[in-house]
Amino acid sequence: MLLLHRISLYYRRMLSRIISFAKYLDHAKPLFIKQEILTLPSLYILQCLLFIKKNPHQFQSYENVHSYNTRNKANLAPIKHRVNAARNGINYYGLLFYNKLPLDIRDLPYPAYKQYIEEYLKSKAYYSVAEFLSDEDKI
């Protein structure tokens, strides 16, 4: 996965430089943003978020887990896994990404939700999943 990620990122950077007639040493992130190209991590984030939005019945919110009125009651409860390898799946990361979204975006209808998330990810051009999770900007 890591090798695939590096190769894909290299080719996308190279292609974005070719398309925009940029020099070899030019920074690629502004080129991704200008050309509105999603990076591989951004594509993964988008697919995870769309999966969670399409399949909300597969997940429980904290409202259904307990009756306490907490600030995270609208968040989806993470699924408990016996093996750490399950943390690499779409169910684990999808919940992390989805819980990072504000409530007003989660409540959008699917087409508007998809368009908003795509535009946001195109404007940021994340190079890693960790970069998205650590980003403090409001979505």
C-alpha positions as CSV (number, residue, x, y, z in Angstrom):
1,M,0.0,0.0,0.0
2,L,2.8,2.4,0.9
3,L,4.7,1.6,-2.3
4,L,1.5,2.1,-4.4
5,H,0.8,5.4,-2.6
6,R,4.4,6.6,-3.4
7,I,4.2,5.6,-7.0
8,S,0.8,7.0,-7.6
9,L,1.7,10.3,-5.9
10,Y,4.9,10.5,-8.0
11,Y,3.0,10.0,-11.3
12,R,0.2,12.5,-10.3
13,R,2.8,15.1,-9.4
14,M,4.6,14.5,-12.7
15,L,1.4,14.7,-14.7
16,S,0.3,17.9,-13.0
17,R,3.7,19.4,-13.8
18,I,3.4,18.4,-17.4
19,I,-0.1,19.6,-17.8
20,S,0.7,23.0,-16.3
21,F,4.1,23.3,-18.0
22,A,5.7,23.7,-14.6
23,K,9.4,23.0,-13.8
24,Y,10.6,19.8,-12.3
25,L,11.3,21.3,-8.9
26,D,8.1,23.3,-8.6
27,H,6.0,22.4,-5.6
28,A,3.1,20.2,-6.8
29,K,0.4,21.0,-4.1
30,P,-0.5,24.4,-5.7
31,L,-0.7,22.7,-9.1
32,F,-3.2,20.1,-7.7
33,I,-5.3,22.9,-6.3
34,K,-5.2,25.0,-9.4
35,Q,-6.1,22.1,-11.7
36,E,-8.6,20.7,-9.2
37,I,-7.1,17.2,-9.2
38,L,-7.7,15.0,-6.2
39,T,-4.7,13.4,-4.7
40,L,-4.8,9.6,-3.9
41,P,-5.3,10.2,-0.1
42,S,-8.1,12.7,-1.0
43,L,-9.7,10.1,-3.2
44,Y,-9.6,7.6,-0.3
45,I,-11.1,10.1,2.1
46,L,-13.9,10.9,-0.4
47,Q,-14.7,7.3,-1.0
48,C,-14.8,6.6,2.8
49,L,-17.1,9.6,3.4
50,L,-19.4,8.6,0.6
51,F,-19.6,5.0,1.9
52,I,-20.6,6.2,5.3
53,K,-23.2,8.6,3.9
54,K,-24.7,5.8,1.7
55,N,-24.8,3.2,4.5
56,P,-25.7,5.0,7.8
57,H,-27.8,2.0,8.9
58,Q,-24.6,-0.1,9.3
59,F,-23.3,2.2,12.1
60,Q,-24.6,3.3,15.5
61,S,-24.5,6.8,16.9
62,Y,-23.7,7.5,20.5
63,E,-27.3,8.4,20.9
64,N,-28.2,4.8,20.5
65,V,-25.4,3.5,22.7
66,H,-26.3,5.4,25.8
67,S,-28.9,7.8,27.0
68,Y,-26.6,10.6,28.2
69,N,-26.8,13.9,26.4
70,T,-23.2,14.5,25.5
71,R,-21.6,16.8,23.0
72,N,-20.6,13.8,20.8
73,K,-24.0,12.2,20.7
74,A,-24.4,12.8,17.0
75,N,-21.0,11.1,16.2
76,L,-21.0,7.6,15.1
77,A,-19.6,5.1,17.6
78,P,-16.5,3.2,16.5
79,I,-16.8,-0.5,16.0
80,K,-14.7,-2.6,18.4
81,H,-12.3,-4.9,16.6
82,R,-10.4,-7.8,18.0
83,V,-7.5,-7.4,15.6
84,N,-5.6,-4.2,14.9
85,A,-5.5,-5.1,11.2
86,A,-9.2,-4.1,11.0
87,R,-8.1,-0.5,11.7
88,N,-6.9,-0.3,8.1
89,G,-10.4,-0.7,6.7
90,I,-13.0,1.7,5.4
91,N,-15.3,1.1,8.4
92,Y,-12.6,2.4,10.8
93,Y,-11.2,5.4,8.8
94,G,-14.6,6.2,7.4
95,L,-16.0,6.8,10.9
96,L,-13.0,8.9,11.8
97,F,-13.5,11.1,8.7
98,Y,-17.2,11.3,9.1
99,N,-17.0,12.3,12.8
100,K,-14.7,15.1,11.8
101,L,-17.4,16.7,9.7
102,P,-19.7,19.4,11.2
103,L,-23.3,18.4,11.7
104,D,-24.6,20.8,9.0
105,I,-22.5,19.1,6.4
106,R,-23.5,15.6,7.5
107,D,-27.2,16.5,7.2
108,L,-26.9,17.6,3.6
109,P,-28.7,15.5,0.9
110,Y,-26.3,13.1,-0.8
111,P,-25.7,15.1,-4.1
112,A,-24.9,18.3,-2.2
113,Y,-22.9,16.4,0.3
114,K,-20.8,14.7,-2.4
115,Q,-20.2,18.0,-4.2
116,Y,-19.3,19.9,-1.1
117,I,-16.8,17.2,0.1
118,E,-15.2,17.0,-3.4
119,E,-14.8,20.8,-3.7
120,Y,-13.3,20.9,-0.2
121,L,-10.8,18.1,-0.9
122,K,-9.8,19.7,-4.2
123,S,-9.1,23.0,-2.4
124,K,-6.8,21.3,0.1
125,A,-4.9,18.6,-1.9
126,Y,-4.0,16.4,1.1
127,Y,-0.9,14.2,0.8
128,S,-1.8,11.9,3.6
129,V,-4.8,10.8,5.7
130,A,-3.0,12.0,8.8
131,E,-2.8,15.5,7.3
132,F,-6.6,15.5,6.9
133,L,-7.2,14.3,10.4
134,S,-4.8,16.8,11.9
135,D,-6.1,19.7,9.9
136,E,-7.8,22.2,12.2
137,D,-9.5,24.2,9.5
138,K,-13.3,24.2,9.5
139,I,-14.6,22.0,6.7
